[in-house]
Amino acid sequence: MSQPYESVAQPTAVPPPGCPAHAGGTGTGTGTGAEPLYTPEFFQDPYAVYKRLRETHGPLAPVEIEPGVTAVLCVGYETALEIMRRPETFSKDARNWRAMTEGRVPEATHAAQLIKPRAQAGWVDGEAHRRLRSAIDDSMSRIDLGALRGYVERIADSLIDQFAAAGEADLIPEYCQLVSMLAVGELFGCPKDIADRLFAAMAGLLDGRDPMAAAQEIDATMRALIELKRREPGPDVTSWLIAHPARLNDEEMVEQLLLMMGMGSEPVPSLISNALRVLLTDERFAGDLAGGGMLVEDALDEVLWTDPPLSNLAVHFPLRDVTVSGTRLRAGEPVIISFAGGNQDALDSSQHKQGNRAHLAFSAGPHTCSGRNQGRLIATAAIEKLLDRIPDIELAVDAEKLEWRPGMYQRGLTALPVRFAPVGELSKSEPAAPAAPAPQVPAAPEVPPAPTGLPAVPDAEGAAGEPGGAPGDADAAKPKPTGLLGFLARWRRSRK
């Protein structure tokens, strides 16, 4: 029987410090034969490293995730599925991490902040997992997907309005991040001031920028959101989670919200931008960017295979010494599933055809991503709206000049500069057509109410459904924007 969160499997006898089998040891990658995953070489071409590891070690390879912190990286597709589908042998509870329990993983390291014991569905086993997962699944199931799509489309329209006349944009900060952040913020009833702090801290945690400070900021903002929704519940996932019969305490609330909102604030923007990169650069998708939903769905499937937004995570800990795919794994030794490396293995071996949905991007087994449908819907709606509004969009730089964010856990671009005909010039070479009213910034049609609906999109003055102020003279001094537009401006500045 799987163990509840309250109990921890005791590791077997510990090898002496310095032994190559000593998981999470204090030695260097060179001393243990482990491949470092924090080098410029890895950040520049992680797929070359995955392939070398697979050729040298097989599907399970020794790696160093940061100086002095070692683990095993699973770069084999079938082996990854086997591990993720065996919860009776492989625990998600980080209290089974031998090196951490022995004090050999410094608290200030990125690994200690990202991979640590949590009262979170993604990091517990057995009955504790079932209880927390039921609260998540029940709350997420109350989201009206039709209302969510409509909301994302209206957000997308309002964001496109902000840069359409310029004829150029960096889609990462001006579109991909914001459309996802605002959609997730509304789903969880997160006010703009809390969302501003929260999503910046989440990005910092994954990137490894001062991880302790990022973790503390995330905890503080989550608690502020929970306190607000306890006082003022609404038709949102946070309120539904609070009211769930599982009766989550504050710590459990913080952790489940971190899991769910974290998936929307980091992986989803990268999914959008990675798919747009494919649509703008891959010859298989070139020629008709207005080709409809199937084109976008194919691009999403492509990047979920080749560039999954979460590259390496899903850490598992053997509860006892076990041999998997010919490799002996020690109890308490962290095994990190490489979604990217496993997908590469499947594609290289021709076991699975690109384009199907048997990829590892959403994990597998009992810990399969609970928000995969909502995340994919947000990405699909955002991309379709952008290509519909700006069909002549193209990269503003050579594809080879696009850069990936450093870090072993995520896979996303640092920038996605594009150019296109400014909206004021789009119709100059076309026959005159009946004028259509310009959309509000943003539009605010009604959305179905709770329990399955979403709040209306706030207009430029911050009130739902009320008209925004009239635009002023372009040459006149502009007042500081308020409401949604002011939030967008402040958030962009905070990310520079």
Order of alpha helices (4+ residues) and beta strands (2+ residues): alpha-beta-alpha-alpha-beta-beta-alpha-beta-alpha-alpha-alpha-alpha-beta-alpha-alpha-alpha-alpha-alpha-alpha-alpha-beta-beta-beta-beta-alpha-alpha-beta-beta-alpha-alpha
